[in-house]
Amino acid sequence: MLLALQHLAARTVKNESYLKSLENMAVHFVPQIRATAEKVQGFVEKHNFEDYVFLGQGPFHGIAREASLKVMEMSCSYSQVFHTLEFRHGPKAIVSPNTCLAFFLSENGYKAEEEVLGEMAELGGAIIAICNRASEHVRRNSDLVFELGFDGTDVARLAPYLVPAQLLGFFTGTKKNLDPDNPKNLTRIVILD
């Protein structure tokens, strides 16, 4: 749905370069999906977390919110979302080895975001970094790194950044013997009387 809305918005304002960027991103990302799934599945098999925290800022804050929701729905796990820089001012009190922190790293705020990532690694949290290109600092302080490696704007990379989190929810749910295709207590639509 996100890609459809982005495509519709670009068509509406006749932004041909953005349309081309979205198309190029899709072609670039498709070959990475299988490897991404294998990495997430291996990570989930090795860990049991009590808390999931998703961190993003700018255009990635909405992606972090959706990621948190997907993990909660598919795996019935406790999940929270914060603005990346906000997290270091109090919410970081929950970080422990039983906390999985997923960072959606933007190129515009990369330096400040990677500092927070390093701080959370020092506190013992398990770190997933989702970024366009990882610095050595991010690689060294992360348990799992996903690099898109796409030459385009942050906004063109929103949809593929969400995929590792969706897979995290899926594999965590199946590990708990849940059926992510039929989430507990959820229906496809909500009818109001």
N, C-alpha and C positions, 0 to 999 in steps of 0.2 A: 504494500500500500504506500509505503514511504516513497519508493521509486516512482510509482505512478503519480503521486502528488508532485514530486519534484519535476517530473517530465511535463505534467500539465502546467505547472507554474512557468517553466521555461518556455513552453510553447505559447502560453498566453502573452508573455512579454516579448516573445520573438528573440530569445537569447540563444542563438544557434551555437555559440561556443560552449555554453553550459550544457546544452543537449548533447553535443559531441563528447564532452567530458564525461557525462553520465554513461553514454554508450561505451566509451573506451574503458571506463572503470569496470563495467559489467564483463566485458571481454577479458580484461586483465584478471578479474577475481575468480571467474569460473574454474580455471585449472587449480586453484588453491583450496577449493572446498573440501575435497577428500582428505588432503593432508591436515587441514584444520580439524576435521572431525576426528581423525586418528589421534592427534595431539591432545584434544580435549578428553577423549575417551580414556586415554592412558593416564592423564592427570586425575580424572575422577576416580579411576580404579585404585589409585594410590592414596587418596585422601578422604577423610570424613570431617566435614566442617559443621560447626554450630551456627555460624553467622556468615552471611554473604553481604559484602558492601560493594556498591558500584559507584565509581567516582568519575565525573566528567564536568567540564566547564564549556562555556560558549555553546556552539551547536551540539556538542557531545553530552551536554547535561540531559537533554531529552532522550538521547540514546541510552544513557545510564539509567534513566527512569524506566524505560521500556525493558531494558535488560533485567533490572531488579524484579519487575513484574513477571517476566517470563520464567525466571528461576523460581520465584515463589509459586506460580501457577503449576508449572510442570513437575516440580519436585517437592512441593509442600514444605519448603525450607524457609527459615527466617531470613529476610532480605531487606536491605535498606539502600537508600541512595542519598548522596550528598554532592554538593559542589566540591570539587577537588580541594580548593584552598580553604574552604570552610571546615573540612574534616580535621585539619590539624589543630583546631582551636577548642577541642572538647570531645567531639565524637570519637577521636582516636583512643579514648579511654577503653573502648571495647576490644581493641586489637590484641590478639593472642595467637598462638599457633593454631587455634581452632577457628580462625577468621580467614576467609578468602576475600581478598580485595582485588577487584578488577578496575584497572585504570584505563580510561579512554583518553589517550594522550593526543592533544591537538598540536598542530605545528605552531600556532600563534602563541600558546602559553606553555610550550614544551619545557623550558628551563625551570619555571616555577613548579610545574607538575612533576617533573622528575625528582625535584628536591623532596616533595611530599612522598613520592614513591619510596625513595631511599629511607626516609624517616620511618615509614610503616614497616619496611623490611627489617630495620633495626629493632622494632618493637616485637618482631617475631611473626608477623602476619604472612600468609602465603600470598604472593603477588602474581597477578596475571596482568601483563601489559599488552594493550592493543594499540598499535601505533602505525604510522606510515613507515618510518625508519627508526629503529632503536639505536640509541647511543650506547656506548660501552657501559656507562653508569646504569642505564635501564637494564641491560642484559645481565650485568653482575648482580643486581638487586631483585631480579624477578625469577619466579619459579617456572613461569611459562610466558613466552613472548610470541605475539602474532604481529608480523610486519606485512602491511599491504604492498608497500613499495610502488605506489602509484603517483605519477606526476600530475596532480590536479589539486583543486582546493579542498579544504576540510569538508565543506558542505557536500562535495561530490563523493566523499568517502563515508558518509553516514551509514548507509545500508550495510556494506560489508563489515563495518565495525561491530554491528549487532550480532552477526552470525556466531562468533565464538561463545557469546553469552547464551544464545538460544541453544546451542549444543551443550553448554554446561548444564542448563536446566533439563534438557532431554536426558543426558547420560546420568545425571544425579537422580532423576526420577526413576529411570529404569533400574538403577542400582538399588533403589528402595522398593523395587517391585511394584511401582506405580505405572499406570498407562498414561503417558503424557498426551496421547490423542484424546483421552477422555478424562480431563482433570477433575479431581475430587471437588464436589460441591459447585461446579461451574456448568453453565449451559451456554450454547452459542448465542442466545439472545436473552434479554431480560424484558419481561412483559410487565408493564405497570398497569394497575387497575384504574 
